[in-house]
Amino acid sequence: MDEIVVTMDLVERLAKAARLNLTPAETCKYAQQLSVILDAFNELDQVDTDGVEPSYHPIKLEDALREDEPEKWEWDPLANVADAEGRSIRGPKIK
């Protein structure tokens, strides 16, 4: 990959595309910071990764949930209702 040279002009064009109003001091500061960031990525590109399997997560993920098995439910929701009518709850009359 070709090395990208971060210039003040490049930062100004990026700021314009992002609709940022940067002062000349900010433009200079961001040019230096972007150079450091791109240098770090270039250094990572130099690492030999031949024979290394891709890792999608640093820790092996395991399912911590139990198997979903249906169970018989022995609960009658109308057992404590004072005013039940068949399998329904009778409510107050609306006036």
C-alpha positions in Angstrom: 0.0 0.0 0.0 1.2 3.5 -0.8 2.1 5.7 2.1 -0.3 8.6 2.5 1.4 11.9 3.2 -0.8 14.1 5.4 -0.5 17.7 4.4 -2.3 20.8 5.5 -4.1 20.8 2.2 -5.3 17.3 2.7 -6.7 18.1 6.2 -8.4 21.2 4.8 -10.1 19.2 2.1 -11.2 16.5 4.6 -12.5 19.2 6.9 -14.4 20.8 4.0 -15.9 17.4 3.0 -16.9 16.9 6.7 -18.3 20.4 6.9 -15.9 21.4 9.7 -14.6 24.9 10.2 -11.1 24.5 11.4 -8.7 27.2 12.4 -5.1 27.1 11.0 -3.9 25.9 14.4 -6.4 23.1 14.4 -5.5 22.1 10.9 -1.9 21.9 11.8 -2.7 19.9 15.0 -4.9 17.4 13.1 -2.4 17.0 10.3 0.2 15.9 12.9 -2.2 13.6 14.7 -3.4 12.0 11.4 0.2 11.3 10.5 0.8 9.5 13.8 -2.4 7.4 13.3 -1.5 6.5 9.8 2.1 5.6 10.8 0.6 3.2 13.5 -1.6 1.5 10.8 1.4 1.2 8.5 3.3 -0.4 11.3 0.5 -2.9 11.8 0.4 -3.6 8.1 4.1 -4.8 8.4 3.2 -7.6 10.9 3.5 -11.1 9.4 0.1 -12.8 9.8 0.7 -15.8 7.5 -0.6 -19.0 9.1 -2.5 -17.1 11.8 -6.2 -18.0 11.9 -8.6 -15.0 12.1 -10.0 -14.3 15.5 -13.4 -12.7 15.7 -13.4 -12.5 19.5 -10.5 -12.7 21.9 -12.4 -14.8 24.4 -14.2 -18.0 23.3 -17.9 -17.4 23.6 -20.0 -20.1 25.0 -23.8 -20.2 25.4 -24.5 -19.8 29.1 -28.2 -20.5 28.7 -29.9 -23.8 29.5 -31.7 -25.8 26.9 -35.3 -24.6 26.4 -37.5 -27.5 27.5 -41.2 -27.1 28.0 -42.6 -27.8 31.4 -46.1 -28.5 32.6 -47.5 -25.4 34.3 -49.8 -26.1 37.3 -50.9 -22.6 38.0 -54.5 -21.4 37.9 -54.5 -17.6 37.4 -58.2 -17.4 38.5 -57.6 -19.2 41.8 -57.4 -16.0 43.9 -60.0 -14.0 42.0 -63.0 -13.2 44.1 -65.3 -12.4 41.2 -64.7 -15.0 38.5 -67.3 -16.0 35.9 -66.3 -19.3 34.2 -62.7 -18.8 32.9 -63.0 -14.9 33.0 -62.7 -12.2 35.6 -65.8 -10.2 36.1 -65.1 -6.5 36.5 -67.1 -3.6 37.8 -69.9 -2.2 35.7 -69.1 0.9 33.8 -71.6 3.7 34.5 
